[in-house]
Structure formats: C-alpha cells, structure tokens
Amino acid sequence: MTDLVVRAGLRLRPDGRDDDRGQLLGDRHVANQPRHDPLVVVYEDDDVVVVDKPPGLVTHPAYRNRDGTLWDLLVPWFTDRDLGRPAMLHRLDRATSGLLCVPKHLEAHRGLERALRAGRFEKGYLALARGRTDDEGTIDAPLARDPADRRRVVPCGAGKPARTRYNVVRRFSAHTLLRVTPETGRTHQIRAHLAMLGYPVAGDPLYGGADPALSRLFLHADRLAFPRVGGPGMVRCRAPLPVELRCVLHRLK
C-alpha cells in the first residue's frame, strides 16, 4: 500500500511528479494584532487541508486571543469553498511553527479524531535544546498546570499522561538538534519534558531556555502523517525549517 508523500509548498501526484505549487492563504490583519506571513497550503484533498503555521500565530480563539488566529485566517478560505466553519483537530503553541491538519467536514474530523486516539496520527518536530543530551531517550512524565504560573505545565504525578521520544540529529558546542516525537498531545509537552531533563528548548524563556541570539522558539513541526480519509494508505507531509531557524544552525556551525 503506497503512501502519498507531500513536500511543503508542493502537491505531488501518486506517481511522485510535481503537480502544482502550494497555495497561499492571504494575510488577514486584525486591529491590535500583528501581521503574519501568508499561510502555505502544503496539502489539500476533498477531506482535509494541511497548512504550515508561522510562529507567533495562535491556532484558535481563546480567552486572551479572540481574533487574529489561524482559525480566523481559515474562515474566509472555508467560506469561499462552501465548507462551513473550520473545526480544528489539533493545535500548535503560538511560538511553534509547522504543520497542522484541518478537516473539511464532520466525517473527516471524526475519522481523524479516532486516528489521533488510536495513535495513528504521527507528528514529528525538530527542536534545538540547550546543552548536550543523551543520544536518544524517552521521557514518560505526567504533566499538569503549574499552580504557581498558569502559563506553564510541570511534571506532576496527578497530571495527564505524557510521553515523548527524542534522538540526536546533530551536536553543537553548547546545543543539540533533536528529532522529537510526542506520543501524546499535551499542552507544552515537548517544552516541559526537555526542560525537566535540564535541556530546555532554545529561545524559550518560559521554560528556562531564553537566548538573546534567538528571536523565537526553536521548535518546528516538520512532519505530519495521518490515514487518508477517502482511501487507503497514509498522507505524509514535510515542512522544511523556516529560514530564520536555518540561519541559527548555520551560525552554530
């Protein structure tokens, strides 16, 4: 059974040839909200759309972020296609960039939600950790909101189960580039787990990784795989590191 593999900004036909350039969702500026780069549509079919979220963009409206979110950008795009309102399946932290899958209809949402619960929704990240970690490891530590700072989550025996795997991609003098695979989807999971080990994500002041050389969190969701809703096999998407993160790695060399 052949999987469909998609590179960021390109859609590939099943024979592997380039079909067309990825579409761009226009920037929608909301009063008192920052402008963001247009969203790249990495993959689209009759059931889902996968976008590459830029850093600084909140995934969906919440108490302190009622507009100017990814959801707000998707609403007119969905409306133009008579798709109703988007229902977010999963999320990324505001400071994290990378791939997000958005179902186009209720049946797709339910099917992918079942895949999430069954562990068939695969997410992969690249993270730059401060310090030199072990070659590989698994962090199995429940997480709960920090009672002293509600913006954070901390390891807590009474928290929700959380499990993260990592392995080294490249070592630098004072940093380690990691391939990180979360097996659960808790808020701030990767950031909290790496900080627990003493290797916070570079550029993350909330978890002890503040770095004057970084203007953003070095955490990027570069891989995403999920079962095809309308057929067999998996859709596997890739999103390369944003240019500002590639520049960081170049400087570290």
Summary of the structure (lengths in Angstrom):
residues: 253
radius of gyration: 18.1
end to end distance: 40.3
largest distance: 54.0
contacts: 781
relative contact order: 0.17
helix: 18%
strand: 37%
